């Protein structure tokens, strides 16, 4: 599944207020709550699942990107949110660069076998420096969503993402 298929304007936060990884995780889960993607009763279980994953290995990648995620039996489908931080948030990334693009994924445990493909597609997408620049300078959710969908529609992406 592609990131552009998982997102809609209500799960995109341009101008994250968080300054720490913990604050970012909470703010991103709250974006899902505000967008009615998860009920209030799932706030703590989702945070717990994401914290569990982070306790084993940070999900800070490279180039100012982090993809925190957690698996739970309490969701049926993959749920995603994206946040853009103007200042950057320390995320223990591979290259030491603070995360400015944060993609939160809540993954159903029962489809665990499909999740690596989704994660790989998102990582591949965000390796694109031009897209990262567009996301970091976006001023609204529509611009973020449009940039992601445009990149995913390019033949070069379609040839590499493994989707049929």
ZIMOQUI-V712023 format. One record per pair of residues at least 24 apart in sequence whose ideal C-beta (glycine too) atoms are under 10 Angstrom apart, sorted by the first residue. I is the first residue (numbers start at 1). J is the second residue. Records with the same first field share a line. If there is no record, write none. Layout:
# ZIMOQUI-V712023
I=J + J
This chain:
# ZIMOQUI-V712023
1=77 + 78 + 80 + 111 + 114 + 115 + 117 + 118 + 121 + 122 + 163
2=118 + 121 + 122 + 125 + 148 + 149 + 151 + 152 + 153 + 157 + 158 + 161 + 163
3=67 + 78 + 80 + 82 + 103 + 105 + 118 + 121 + 122 + 125 + 126 + 145 + 148 + 149 + 151 + 152
4=80 + 125 + 145 + 146 + 147 + 148 + 149 + 150 + 151 + 152 + 153
5=78 + 80 + 118 + 148 + 149 + 152
6=37 + 77 + 78 + 79 + 80 + 81 + 82 + 103 + 105 + 118 + 122 + 148
7=80 + 81 + 82 + 103 + 141 + 144 + 145 + 148 + 149
8=35 + 37 + 80 + 81 + 141 + 145
9=35 + 140 + 141 + 142 + 144 + 145
10=34 + 35 + 36 + 37 + 81 + 141
11=35 + 36 + 37 + 79 + 80 + 81 + 82 + 83 + 104 + 141 + 145
12=80 + 81 + 82 + 83 + 84 + 135 + 138 + 140 + 141 + 142 + 143 + 144 + 145 + 148
13=81 + 82 + 83 + 84 + 85 + 102 + 104 + 141 + 144
14=82 + 83 + 84 + 85 + 86 + 135 + 136 + 137 + 138 + 139 + 140 + 141 + 142 + 143 + 144
15=83 + 84 + 85 + 86 + 138 + 139 + 140
16=82 + 83 + 84 + 85 + 86 + 87 + 88 + 89 + 99 + 100 + 101 + 102
17=83 + 85 + 86 + 87
18=83 + 85 + 87 + 89 + 99 + 102
19=85 + 87 + 88 + 89 + 90
20=89 + 90 + 91
21=51 + 54 + 58 + 59 + 60 + 66 + 68 + 89 + 90 + 91 + 92 + 98 + 99 + 102
22=47 + 51 + 54 + 89
23=89
24=66 + 68 + 83 + 85 + 89 + 90 + 91 + 99 + 102 + 104
25=50 + 51 + 54 + 59 + 66 + 68 + 70 + 89 + 91 + 102 + 104
26=50
27=81 + 83 + 85 + 89 + 102 + 104
28=66 + 68 + 80 + 81 + 82 + 83 + 102 + 103 + 104 + 105 + 106
29=68 + 70 + 81 + 104 + 106
30=81
31=81 + 82 + 83 + 104
32=79 + 80 + 81 + 104 + 106
33=81
34=81
35=79 + 81
37=75 + 77 + 79 + 80 + 81 + 106
38=72 + 74 + 75 + 79 + 81 + 106
39=74
41=74
42=72 + 74 + 75 + 79 + 106
45=70 + 72 + 73 + 74 + 75 + 106
46=70 + 72 + 74 + 75 + 79 + 104 + 106
48=72
49=73 + 74 + 75 + 106 + 107 + 109
50=104 + 105 + 106
53=105 + 107
54=91 + 92
57=92
58=90 + 91 + 92 + 93 + 94 + 99
59=91 + 92 + 93 + 99 + 102 + 103 + 104 + 105 + 119
60=89 + 90 + 91 + 92 + 93 + 94 + 95 + 96 + 97 + 98 + 99 + 102
61=91 + 93 + 94 + 95 + 97 + 99 + 101 + 103 + 122 + 123 + 126 + 127
62=93 + 94 + 95 + 96 + 97 + 123 + 126 + 127
63=93 + 94 + 95 + 97 + 99 + 100 + 101 + 126 + 127 + 128 + 129 + 132
64=88 + 89 + 91 + 93 + 95 + 97 + 98 + 99 + 100 + 101 + 102 + 126 + 132 + 135 + 136
65=91 + 93 + 94 + 95 + 97 + 99 + 100 + 101 + 102 + 103 + 122 + 123 + 125 + 126 + 127 + 132 + 135
66=90 + 91 + 92 + 93 + 98 + 99 + 100 + 101 + 102 + 103 + 104 + 126
67=91 + 99 + 101 + 102 + 103 + 104 + 105 + 119 + 122 + 123 + 126
68=99 + 102 + 103 + 104 + 105 + 106
69=103 + 104 + 105 + 106 + 107 + 115 + 118 + 119 + 122
70=104 + 105 + 106 + 107 + 109
71=105 + 106 + 107 + 108 + 109 + 110 + 111 + 112 + 115
72=106 + 107 + 108 + 109 + 110
73=108 + 109 + 110
74=106 + 108 + 109
75=106 + 107 + 108 + 109 + 110 + 111
76=108 + 110 + 111
77=106 + 107 + 108 + 111
78=105 + 106 + 107 + 108 + 111 + 114 + 115 + 118
79=104 + 105 + 106 + 107 + 108
80=104 + 105 + 106 + 107 + 118 + 122
81=105 + 106
82=122 + 126 + 135 + 138 + 141 + 144 + 145 + 148
83=144
84=135 + 136 + 137 + 138 + 139 + 141 + 143 + 144
85=136
86=136 + 137
88=136
100=132 + 135 + 136
101=126 + 131 + 132 + 135 + 136 + 138 + 144
103=135 + 148
117=161 + 162 + 163
120=161 + 162
121=152 + 157 + 160 + 161 + 162 + 163
122=148 + 161
124=157 + 160 + 161 + 162
125=151 + 152 + 157 + 160 + 161
126=151
128=154 + 156 + 157
131=157
